[in-house]
Structures are given as C-alpha cells and as structure tokens.
C-alpha cells in the first residue's frame, strides 16, 4: 500500500468527518446569527419604533422557517441583536 492509497482510503474520509462534525455546525451557527440580524433590522424598518411584540413574532416566524432552533435560544439571540442595534443607533 502506497502513501497515496493510505491518503485516499483513510485520511481524506477522516478529514471529511471532522469537517462535518465541527465546521458545518459552526457555519450554521454563524449563519443563524446573521439571519437574525437581518430579520431584526428588517422588522425595525417595517414596524418602526415600538411594536416590540409584533417585531419579535415577525423575526421568530421568519427564522423558524429557515432554521431548527429552540424558542429560548432564538429569544436570546434576538435580544442580543436588538441590544447591538440599539447601541449602534445611540452612537
């Protein structure tokens, strides 16, 4: 067995497993945060100042349509994005 055979049969599949197990969830997590940010800004634009409950439900429905995430986790992410957005507005 040559080094090329070993590479093809063992190392490349092992690297694929590592990427699938560690990298893909990390990318999905970052993508979720990006989408929540987009949803929060869009809700702010559509509903204006106030109407917090309506904006929250809009973002929640939009995200739940795209990602599998618990309500508690999604609420925390939305709150974090709103905090960042309000801080950016004050500056």
LOKELO-555322 format. One record per residue (C-alpha): z, y, x; residue number from 0; chain. Coordinates in Angstrom, 1 decimal. Layout:
! residues N
<r up="Z" north="Y" east="X" seq="NUM" mol="A"/>
...
***
This chain:
! residues 91
<r up="0.0" north="0.0" east="0.0" seq="0" mol="A"/>
<r up="-1.0" north="3.3" east="1.5" seq="1" mol="A"/>
<r up="0.8" north="6.6" east="1.1" seq="2" mol="A"/>
<r up="-1.9" north="7.7" east="-1.4" seq="3" mol="A"/>
<r up="-1.2" north="4.7" east="-3.6" seq="4" mol="A"/>
<r up="2.6" north="5.5" east="-3.5" seq="5" mol="A"/>
<r up="1.9" north="9.1" east="-4.3" seq="6" mol="A"/>
<r up="-0.3" north="8.2" east="-7.3" seq="7" mol="A"/>
<r up="1.9" north="5.4" east="-8.6" seq="8" mol="A"/>
<r up="5.4" north="6.8" east="-8.1" seq="9" mol="A"/>
<r up="5.8" north="10.4" east="-7.0" seq="10" mol="A"/>
<r up="3.4" north="12.1" east="-9.4" seq="11" mol="A"/>
<r up="4.8" north="10.4" east="-12.6" seq="12" mol="A"/>
<r up="8.3" north="11.2" east="-11.3" seq="13" mol="A"/>
<r up="7.4" north="14.9" east="-10.9" seq="14" mol="A"/>
<r up="5.9" north="14.9" east="-14.4" seq="15" mol="A"/>
<r up="9.1" north="13.5" east="-15.8" seq="16" mol="A"/>
<r up="11.1" north="16.3" east="-14.0" seq="17" mol="A"/>
<r up="8.8" north="19.0" east="-15.3" seq="18" mol="A"/>
<r up="9.0" north="17.6" east="-18.9" seq="19" mol="A"/>
<r up="12.8" north="17.3" east="-18.8" seq="20" mol="A"/>
<r up="13.8" north="20.6" east="-17.1" seq="21" mol="A"/>
<r up="10.9" north="23.0" east="-17.1" seq="22" mol="A"/>
<r up="9.5" north="22.6" east="-20.7" seq="23" mol="A"/>
<r up="12.8" north="23.4" east="-22.4" seq="24" mol="A"/>
<r up="13.4" north="26.4" east="-20.1" seq="25" mol="A"/>
<r up="9.9" north="27.7" east="-21.1" seq="26" mol="A"/>
<r up="10.6" north="27.2" east="-24.8" seq="27" mol="A"/>
<r up="13.9" north="29.0" east="-24.5" seq="28" mol="A"/>
<r up="12.3" north="32.0" east="-22.8" seq="29" mol="A"/>
<r up="9.5" north="32.0" east="-25.4" seq="30" mol="A"/>
<r up="12.1" north="31.9" east="-28.2" seq="31" mol="A"/>
<r up="13.9" north="35.0" east="-26.8" seq="32" mol="A"/>
<r up="10.5" north="36.8" east="-26.5" seq="33" mol="A"/>
<r up="9.6" north="35.9" east="-30.1" seq="34" mol="A"/>
<r up="13.0" north="37.1" east="-31.4" seq="35" mol="A"/>
<r up="12.5" north="40.4" east="-29.6" seq="36" mol="A"/>
<r up="9.1" north="40.8" east="-31.2" seq="37" mol="A"/>
<r up="10.5" north="39.9" east="-34.6" seq="38" mol="A"/>
<r up="13.4" north="42.4" east="-34.3" seq="39" mol="A"/>
<r up="11.1" north="45.2" east="-33.2" seq="40" mol="A"/>
<r up="8.6" north="44.4" east="-36.0" seq="41" mol="A"/>
<r up="11.4" north="44.3" east="-38.6" seq="42" mol="A"/>
<r up="12.7" north="47.7" east="-37.4" seq="43" mol="A"/>
<r up="9.2" north="49.1" east="-37.7" seq="44" mol="A"/>
<r up="8.6" north="47.6" east="-41.2" seq="45" mol="A"/>
<r up="12.0" north="48.2" east="-42.8" seq="46" mol="A"/>
<r up="13.2" north="51.3" east="-41.0" seq="47" mol="A"/>
<r up="16.8" north="52.4" east="-40.4" seq="48" mol="A"/>
<r up="19.4" north="50.5" east="-42.4" seq="49" mol="A"/>
<r up="18.4" north="47.4" east="-44.4" seq="50" mol="A"/>
<r up="20.1" north="45.2" east="-41.8" seq="51" mol="A"/>
<r up="20.3" north="42.1" east="-44.1" seq="52" mol="A"/>
<r up="16.6" north="42.3" east="-45.0" seq="53" mol="A"/>
<r up="15.6" north="42.7" east="-41.4" seq="54" mol="A"/>
<r up="17.8" north="39.8" east="-40.3" seq="55" mol="A"/>
<r up="16.3" north="37.5" east="-43.0" seq="56" mol="A"/>
<r up="12.8" north="38.5" east="-42.1" seq="57" mol="A"/>
<r up="13.3" north="37.7" east="-38.4" seq="58" mol="A"/>
<r up="15.2" north="34.5" east="-39.2" seq="59" mol="A"/>
<r up="12.4" north="33.2" east="-41.5" seq="60" mol="A"/>
<r up="9.7" north="34.2" east="-39.0" seq="61" mol="A"/>
<r up="11.5" north="32.4" east="-36.1" seq="62" mol="A"/>
<r up="12.4" north="29.3" east="-38.2" seq="63" mol="A"/>
<r up="8.7" north="28.9" east="-39.0" seq="64" mol="A"/>
<r up="7.9" north="28.7" east="-35.2" seq="65" mol="A"/>
<r up="11.0" north="27.1" east="-33.5" seq="66" mol="A"/>
<r up="13.6" north="24.5" east="-34.2" seq="67" mol="A"/>
<r up="16.8" north="26.4" east="-33.6" seq="68" mol="A"/>
<r up="20.3" north="26.3" east="-35.3" seq="69" mol="A"/>
<r up="21.3" north="29.2" east="-37.5" seq="70" mol="A"/>
<r up="24.2" north="30.1" east="-35.2" seq="71" mol="A"/>
<r up="22.1" north="30.2" east="-32.1" seq="72" mol="A"/>
<r up="19.4" north="32.2" east="-33.8" seq="73" mol="A"/>
<r up="22.0" north="34.7" east="-35.1" seq="74" mol="A"/>
<r up="23.4" north="35.2" east="-31.6" seq="75" mol="A"/>
<r up="20.0" north="35.7" east="-30.1" seq="76" mol="A"/>
<r up="19.1" north="38.2" east="-32.8" seq="77" mol="A"/>
<r up="22.3" north="40.1" east="-32.3" seq="78" mol="A"/>
<r up="21.7" north="40.2" east="-28.5" seq="79" mol="A"/>
<r up="18.2" north="41.6" east="-29.0" seq="80" mol="A"/>
<r up="19.4" north="44.2" east="-31.5" seq="81" mol="A"/>
<r up="22.1" north="45.3" east="-29.1" seq="82" mol="A"/>
<r up="19.5" north="45.7" east="-26.3" seq="83" mol="A"/>
<r up="17.1" north="47.6" east="-28.7" seq="84" mol="A"/>
<r up="19.9" north="50.0" east="-29.8" seq="85" mol="A"/>
<r up="20.9" north="50.6" east="-26.2" seq="86" mol="A"/>
<r up="17.2" north="51.3" east="-25.3" seq="87" mol="A"/>
<r up="16.9" north="53.7" east="-28.2" seq="88" mol="A"/>
<r up="20.0" north="55.7" east="-27.1" seq="89" mol="A"/>
<r up="18.6" north="56.3" east="-23.7" seq="90" mol="A"/>
***
